[in-house]
Amino acid sequence: MNFSRLPPKGDLIDSTGTKASGPISFIGIFDYTIGDIIWQGGIRPGANMGILRIDHPDIETFITAKNKEGVLKNFNLSVGITDAFMKAVENKENFDLVFNKKVYKTLPAQMLWKKIVKSAWKNGEPGIVFLDTINR
């Protein structure tokens, strides 16, 4: 499931005047519902894959979401990597975190990459999915 179209946590929802809870909270709902309530054939909990694009404003939280044991236990998480991001890493450039064409934060692409690698080394999550490669 790709959660990249969900607004970042704290983003104002115009239609209700409330704030968005962000993709991580939705992943938590699916994690509980599919994994703890709906069991595959009554034998084992369901398993899922959650993806969030590298340029989503909540990506830093997503990368470290499973650093605590038992969190999102029915989900594997993967960062949706783009060619633009990999080029920014290679060229040691800054990278924008955006949603609906609004830039929320700019940070060094290599810092984000190192955060992914460190978290994956620590606990095997997140994985990576090369979105542009898949689309080609």
N, CA, C and O of each residue as an XYZ file, in Angstrom:
544
protein
N       0.845     -1.166      0.000
C       0.000      0.000      0.000
C       0.890      1.228      0.000
O       1.808      1.352      0.810
N       0.608      2.113     -0.901
C       1.380      3.359     -0.975
C       0.602      4.452     -0.237
O      -0.518      4.796     -0.617
N       1.205      4.985      0.807
C       0.563      5.987      1.647
C       0.992      7.415      1.302
O       0.730      8.343      2.067
N       1.644      7.592      0.165
C       2.232      8.877     -0.204
C       1.217      9.968     -0.508
O       1.559     11.149     -0.461
N      -0.003      9.610     -0.815
C      -1.017     10.632     -1.134
C      -1.712     11.192      0.106
O      -2.508     12.127      0.013
N      -1.409     10.620      1.249
C      -1.989     11.146      2.490
C      -1.205     12.373      2.935
O       0.025     12.376      2.878
N      -1.902     13.411      3.376
C      -1.191     14.626      3.798
C      -0.319     14.381      5.018
O      -0.596     13.489      5.820
N       0.734     15.173      5.156
C       1.628     15.015      6.301
C       0.935     15.341      7.625
O      -0.044     16.086      7.673
N       1.468     14.769      8.676
C       0.934     15.001     10.013
C       0.935     16.496     10.314
O       1.933     17.188     10.111
N      -0.208     16.974     10.803
C      -0.337     18.378     11.178
C      -0.789     19.290     10.061
O      -1.075     20.463     10.302
N      -0.861     18.775      8.828
C      -1.303     19.585      7.694
C      -2.781     19.946      7.865
O      -3.589     19.106      8.262
N      -3.122     21.178      7.568
C      -4.500     21.639      7.718
C      -5.392     21.032      6.633
O      -5.051     21.060      5.450
N      -6.531     20.487      7.045
C      -7.514     19.952      6.106
C      -8.568     21.034      5.912
O      -9.348     21.328      6.818
N      -8.580     21.619      4.724
C      -9.452     22.761      4.437
C     -10.929     22.467      4.658
O     -11.651     23.305      5.199
N     -11.387     21.286      4.246
C     -12.821     20.981      4.298
C     -13.356     20.873      5.726
O     -14.544     21.099      5.959
N     -12.490     20.528      6.683
C     -12.958     20.358      8.063
C     -12.333     21.341      9.047
O     -12.830     21.520     10.159
N     -11.240     21.974      8.631
C     -10.545     22.887      9.533
C      -9.748     22.163     10.607
O      -9.299     22.777     11.575
N      -9.574     20.872     10.439
C      -8.792     20.082     11.402
C      -7.425     19.775     10.806
O      -7.126     20.157      9.675
N      -6.603     19.082     11.583
C      -5.263     18.737     11.129
C      -5.175     17.253     10.789
O      -5.776     16.407     11.453
N      -4.415     16.960      9.742
C      -4.214     15.578      9.295
C      -3.395     14.806     10.322
O      -2.511     15.360     10.975
N      -3.699     13.528     10.453
C      -2.944     12.686     11.384
C      -1.707     12.081     10.740
O      -0.849     11.547     11.442
N      -1.598     12.155      9.408
C      -0.410     11.688      8.697
C      -0.446     10.213      8.356
O      -1.258      9.460      8.896
N       0.440      9.800      7.454
C       0.459      8.420      6.970
C       0.757      7.377      8.042
O       0.201      6.280      7.998
N       1.615      7.693      8.996
C       1.997      6.699     10.004
C       0.782      6.250     10.810
O       0.666      5.070     11.140
N      -0.125      7.175     11.131
C      -1.317      6.793     11.898
C      -2.214      5.871     11.085
O      -2.818      4.953     11.640
N      -2.310      6.101      9.775
C      -3.116      5.222      8.929
C      -2.488      3.840      8.805
O      -3.191      2.829      8.799
N      -1.169      3.800      8.706
C      -0.492      2.504      8.660
C      -0.789      1.737      9.947
O      -0.996      0.524      9.918
N      -0.810      2.444     11.068
C      -1.135      1.816     12.349
C      -2.531      1.220     12.375
O      -2.742      0.150     12.944
N      -3.483      1.907     11.762
C      -4.856      1.389     11.697
C      -4.900      0.108     10.877
O      -5.505     -0.881     11.290
N      -4.253      0.129      9.709
C      -4.201     -1.072      8.872
C      -3.453     -2.196      9.577
O      -3.853     -3.358      9.503
N      -2.373     -1.851     10.256
C      -1.573     -2.839     10.974
C      -2.437     -3.589     11.984
O      -2.404     -4.818     12.045
N      -3.196     -2.858     12.763
C      -4.051     -3.479     13.775
C      -5.193     -4.265     13.133
O      -5.450     -5.411     13.504
N      -5.871     -3.653     12.179
C      -7.043     -4.278     11.572
C      -6.686     -5.539     10.807
O      -7.282     -6.593     11.027
N      -5.731     -5.436      9.924
C      -5.388     -6.579      9.074
C      -4.554     -7.604      9.822
O      -4.714     -8.807      9.616
N      -3.678     -7.143     10.677
C      -2.784     -8.066     11.360
C      -3.350     -8.682     12.618
O      -3.156     -9.873     12.860
N      -4.049     -7.898     13.427
C      -4.514     -8.406     14.717
C      -5.964     -8.885     14.693
O      -6.340     -9.746     15.488
N      -6.775     -8.346     13.803
C      -8.185     -8.732     13.768
C      -8.456     -9.760     12.666
O      -9.097    -10.783     12.910
N      -7.969     -9.486     11.464
C      -8.197    -10.391     10.336
C      -6.995    -11.314     10.208
O      -5.889    -10.859      9.917
N      -7.201    -12.587     10.419
C      -6.119    -13.562     10.315
C      -6.244    -14.323      9.012
O      -7.352    -14.636      8.578
N      -5.108    -14.627      8.381
C      -5.102    -15.375      7.131
C      -5.464    -16.831      7.414
O      -4.658    -17.594      7.945
N      -6.686    -17.197      7.051
C      -7.127    -18.574      7.256
C      -7.185    -18.979      8.712
O      -7.178    -20.169      9.028
N      -7.244    -18.002      9.604
C      -7.307    -18.299     11.033
C      -6.009    -18.846     11.598
O      -5.968    -19.279     12.749
N      -4.951    -18.831     10.804
C      -3.687    -19.441     11.223
C      -2.641    -18.412     11.628
O      -1.931    -18.592     12.618
N      -2.551    -17.335     10.859
C      -1.512    -16.338     11.140
C      -2.021    -14.942     10.788
O      -2.940    -14.797      9.982
N      -1.422    -13.915     11.394
C      -1.856    -12.550     11.083
C      -1.489    -12.173      9.656
O      -0.543    -12.713      9.081
N      -2.248    -11.240      9.093
C      -1.956    -10.760      7.749
C      -0.641    -10.004      7.713
O      -0.197     -9.466      8.728
N      -0.024     -9.967      6.552
C       1.228     -9.232      6.376
C       1.040     -8.223      5.249
O       0.338     -8.492      4.274
N       1.660     -7.082      5.386
C       1.474     -5.996      4.432
C       2.782     -5.303      4.123
O       3.765     -5.429      4.854
N       2.773     -4.558      3.008
C       3.899     -3.711      2.645
C       3.391     -2.276      2.583
O       2.427     -1.982      1.876
N       4.037     -1.391      3.319
C       3.703      0.027      3.295
C       4.826      0.807      2.636
O       6.000      0.614      2.952
N       4.453      1.695      1.712
C       5.434      2.499      0.987
C       5.138      3.981      1.206
O       3.980      4.399      1.238
N       6.199      4.763      1.354
C       6.075      6.216      1.401
C       7.198      6.789      0.543
O       8.355      6.387      0.662
N       6.838      7.738     -0.326
C       7.829      8.354     -1.213
C       8.892      9.094     -0.408
O       8.613      9.650      0.654
N      10.091      9.090     -0.924
C      11.224      9.747     -0.284
C      11.026     11.250     -0.124
O      11.634     11.862      0.754
N      10.180     11.853     -0.964
C       9.982     13.299     -0.885
C       8.775     13.704     -0.029
O       8.427     14.884      0.023
N       8.137     12.744      0.637
C       6.993     13.062      1.509
C       7.504     13.737      2.787
O       8.523     13.318      3.337
N       6.819     14.765      3.260
C       7.272     15.475      4.459
C       7.398     14.607      5.719
O       8.135     14.973      6.634
N       6.705     13.482      5.789
C       6.786     12.600      6.963
C       7.796     11.470      6.795
O       7.792     10.522      7.581
N       8.662     11.552      5.784
C       9.567     10.448      5.483
C      10.538     10.145      6.623
O      10.873      8.981      6.838
N      10.988     11.136      7.343
C      11.945     10.870      8.431
C      11.302     10.032      9.531
O      11.938      9.128     10.073
N      10.062     10.324      9.858
C       9.336      9.533     10.854
C       9.084      8.124     10.331
O       9.192      7.152     11.079
N       8.751      8.014      9.052
C       8.512      6.724      8.416
C       9.756      5.845      8.471
O       9.671      4.655      8.776
N      10.906      6.431      8.175
C      12.156      5.666      8.145
C      12.443      5.018      9.489
O      12.925      3.886      9.546
N      12.152      5.723     10.559
C      12.469      5.208     11.901
C      11.254      4.627     12.626
O      11.340      4.311     13.813
N      10.140      4.485     11.938
C       8.896      4.043     12.584
C       9.017      2.688     13.268
O       8.354      2.452     14.278
N       9.838      1.807     12.748
C       9.930      0.460     13.312
C      11.190      0.238     14.140
O      11.568     -0.904     14.403
N      11.841      1.325     14.550
C      13.040      1.175     15.375
C      12.726      0.631     16.762
O      13.602      0.085     17.432
N      11.486      0.778     17.186
C      11.065      0.222     18.470
C      10.400     -1.129     18.205
O       9.478     -1.228     17.395
N      10.868     -2.146     18.881
C      10.371     -3.514     18.703
C       8.857     -3.597     18.934
O       8.341     -3.047     19.907
N       8.158     -4.284     18.038
C       6.719     -4.514     18.176
C       5.835     -3.475     17.524
O       4.618     -3.655     17.470
N       6.419     -2.371     17.019
C       5.638     -1.331     16.361
C       5.400     -1.744     14.909
O       6.325     -2.178     14.222
N       4.169     -1.608     14.453
C       3.794     -1.969     13.080
C       4.291     -3.376     12.744
O       4.928     -3.599     11.714
N       3.987     -4.305     13.628
C       4.528     -5.660     13.517
C       3.985     -6.455     12.337
O       4.565     -7.473     11.960
N       2.883     -6.005     11.752
C       2.297     -6.711     10.615
C       2.593     -6.017      9.286
O       1.955     -6.300      8.272
N       3.562     -5.110      9.303
C       3.933     -4.358      8.106
C       5.427     -4.434      7.852
O       6.235     -4.370      8.779
N       5.778     -4.571      6.596
C       7.125     -4.278      6.129
C       7.029     -2.877      5.534
O       6.055     -2.555      4.853
N       8.021     -2.058      5.785
C       8.018     -0.695      5.257
C       9.124     -0.534      4.225
O      10.232     -1.043      4.394
N       8.805      0.180      3.157
C       9.797      0.490      2.126
C       9.665      1.947      1.704
O       8.564      2.468      1.531
N      10.809      2.583      1.546
C      10.848      3.957      1.063
C      10.801      3.922     -0.463
O      11.556      3.193     -1.106
N       9.901      4.724     -1.026
C       9.808      4.848     -2.479
C      10.864      5.821     -2.967
O      10.701      7.035     -2.846
N      11.944      5.291     -3.516
C      13.088      6.091     -3.960
C      12.880      6.530     -5.408
O      12.419      5.750     -6.241
N      13.222      7.779     -5.699
C      13.113      8.317     -7.059
C      14.508      8.524     -7.649
O      15.503      8.606     -6.928
N      14.552      8.604     -8.971
C      15.821      8.904     -9.637
C      16.358     10.262     -9.190
O      17.564     10.426     -9.008
N      15.464     11.236     -9.012
C      15.881     12.576     -8.585
C      16.578     12.525     -7.225
O      17.567     13.224     -7.006
N      16.067     11.708     -6.323
C      16.690     11.588     -5.009
C      18.074     10.953     -5.122
O      19.032     11.446     -4.528
N      18.183      9.865     -5.882
C      19.474      9.195     -6.010
C      20.508     10.116     -6.654
O      21.686     10.077     -6.297
N      20.071     10.937     -7.595
C      20.978     11.906     -8.219
C      21.433     12.936     -7.184
O      22.602     13.321     -7.157
N      20.504     13.378     -6.335
C      20.847     14.341     -5.282
C      21.829     13.727     -4.283
O      22.730     14.416     -3.805
N      21.666     12.441     -3.963
C      22.611     11.760     -3.068
C      23.993     11.715     -3.723
O      25.001     12.058     -3.105
N      24.016     11.289     -4.972
C      25.278     11.152     -5.703
C      26.012     12.486     -5.818
O      27.236     12.543     -5.707
N      25.248     13.559     -6.043
C      25.850     14.881     -6.230
C      25.969     15.693     -4.945
O      26.351     16.863     -4.980
N      25.643     15.079     -3.817
C      25.725     15.734     -2.509
C      24.907     17.024     -2.472
O      25.366     18.057     -1.984
N      23.684     16.939     -2.999
C      22.789     18.092     -3.076
C      21.733     18.038     -1.975
O      21.531     17.012     -1.325
N      21.068     19.172     -1.791
C      19.914     19.219     -0.904
C      18.708     18.629     -1.619
O      18.677     18.544     -2.847
N      17.717     18.223     -0.833
C      16.534     17.567     -1.381
C      15.302     18.108     -0.667
O      15.294     18.246      0.556
N      14.254     18.415     -1.445
C      13.028     18.980     -0.888
C      12.028     17.898     -0.509
O      11.828     16.934     -1.247
N      11.402     18.070      0.652
C      10.269     17.243      1.063
C       9.028     18.053      0.735
O       8.847     19.152      1.258
N       8.170     17.518     -0.130
C       7.040     18.278     -0.661
C       5.735     17.492     -0.572
O       5.722     16.261     -0.548
N       4.642     18.247     -0.523
C       3.314     17.667     -0.634
C       2.430     18.704     -1.317
O       2.400     19.867     -0.915
N       1.717     18.281     -2.343
C       0.885     19.195     -3.141
C       1.666     20.432     -3.585
O       1.176     21.557     -3.497
N       2.866     20.205     -4.055
C       3.756     21.238     -4.601
C       4.258     22.245     -3.565
O       4.905     23.227     -3.928
N       3.973     22.020     -2.295
C       4.458     22.895     -1.225
C       5.696     22.247     -0.590
O       5.660     21.086     -0.183
N       6.775     23.005     -0.513
C       7.995     22.514      0.117
C       7.871     22.685      1.629
O       7.678     23.794      2.127
N       7.984     21.572      2.348
C       7.881     21.589      3.808
C       9.249     21.692      4.478
O       9.395     22.280      5.549
N      10.250     21.099      3.813
C      11.576     21.056      4.415
C      12.592     20.743      3.319
O      12.291     20.017      2.371
N      13.782     21.291      3.456
C      14.889     20.976      2.568
C      16.040     20.472      3.434
O      16.388     21.080      4.446
N      16.619     19.354      3.019
C      17.715     18.788      3.794
C      18.702     18.078      2.867
O      18.381     17.798      1.712
N      19.887     17.791      3.367
C      20.873     17.100      2.534
C      20.385     15.690      2.171
O      20.001     14.917      3.048
N      20.404     15.369      0.894
C      19.951     14.051      0.442
C      20.783     12.941      1.079
O      20.247     11.887      1.422
N      22.081     13.167      1.239
C      22.935     12.143      1.839
C      22.553     11.865      3.290
O      22.700     10.738      3.763
N      22.067     12.877      3.996
C      21.641     12.668      5.375
C      20.446     11.708      5.420
O      20.393     10.798      6.247
N      19.489     11.934      4.508
C      18.324     11.044      4.434
C      18.753      9.625      4.073
O      18.288      8.657      4.674
N      19.636      9.509      3.095
C      20.125      8.209      2.657
C      20.792      7.473      3.823
O      20.543      6.288      4.041
N      21.640      8.187      4.567
C      22.327      7.577      5.713
C      21.332      7.147      6.788
O      21.542      6.135      7.456
N      20.259      7.902      6.956
C      19.228      7.541      7.928
C      18.548      6.233      7.520
O      18.268      5.383      8.365
N      18.284      6.080      6.223
C      17.687      4.836      5.714
C      18.631      3.664      5.964
O      18.220      2.626      6.485
N      19.891      3.836      5.591
C      20.879      2.773      5.735
C      21.059      2.389      7.204
O      21.110      1.204      7.533
N      21.156      3.380      8.082
C      21.347      3.102      9.508
C      20.159      2.334     10.088
O      20.338      1.378     10.843
N      18.956      2.755      9.734
C      17.763      2.072     10.245
C      17.666      0.653      9.689
O      17.325     -0.278     10.419
N      17.962      0.486      8.409
C      17.923     -0.850      7.796
C      18.966     -1.763      8.432
O      18.708     -2.949      8.635
N      20.127     -1.229      8.745
C      21.168     -2.012      9.397
C      20.732     -2.409     10.811
O      20.968     -3.533     11.256
N      20.092     -1.467     11.503
C      19.694     -1.684     12.890
C      18.630     -2.768     13.023
O      18.727     -3.633     13.894
N      17.599     -2.722     12.147
C      16.493     -3.665     12.341
C      15.884     -4.224     11.048
O      14.819     -4.840     11.082
N      16.547     -4.014      9.924
C      16.049     -4.567      8.668
C      14.947     -3.755      8.002
O      14.408     -4.175      6.978
N      14.608     -2.618      8.556
C      13.562     -1.757      8.001
C      14.076     -0.319      7.972
O      14.779      0.082      8.900
N      13.764      0.453      6.972
C      12.900      0.136      5.843
C      13.685     -0.494      4.693
O      14.911     -0.407      4.618
N      12.934     -1.123      3.811
C      13.492     -1.537      2.539
C      13.386     -0.365      1.588
O      12.978      0.727      1.983
N      13.750     -0.584      0.345
C      13.618      0.464     -0.652
C      12.952     -0.101     -1.907
O      13.142     -1.262     -2.267
N      12.183      0.742     -2.548
C      11.514      0.426     -3.806
C      11.881      1.539     -4.779
O      11.617      2.709     -4.502
N      12.472      1.201     -5.892
C      12.875      2.197     -6.879
C      11.684      2.479     -7.797
O      11.448      1.758     -8.767
N      10.946      3.531     -7.477
C       9.685      3.836     -8.159
C       9.851      4.119     -9.652
O       9.094      3.594    -10.470
N      10.828      4.939    -10.009
C      11.030      5.278    -11.428
C      11.449      4.042    -12.230
O      11.043      3.871    -13.379
N      12.251      3.200    -11.621
C      12.685      1.967    -12.291
C      11.481      1.056    -12.535
O      11.338      0.494    -13.621
N      10.637      0.911    -11.552
C       9.427      0.095    -11.703
C       8.541      0.654    -12.817
O       8.032     -0.100    -13.646
N       8.360      1.965    -12.835
C       7.509      2.578    -13.842
C       8.091      2.459    -15.253
O       7.346      2.357    -16.228
N       9.423      2.471    -15.358
C      10.028      2.283    -16.683
C       9.809      0.864    -17.140
O      10.240      0.494    -18.232
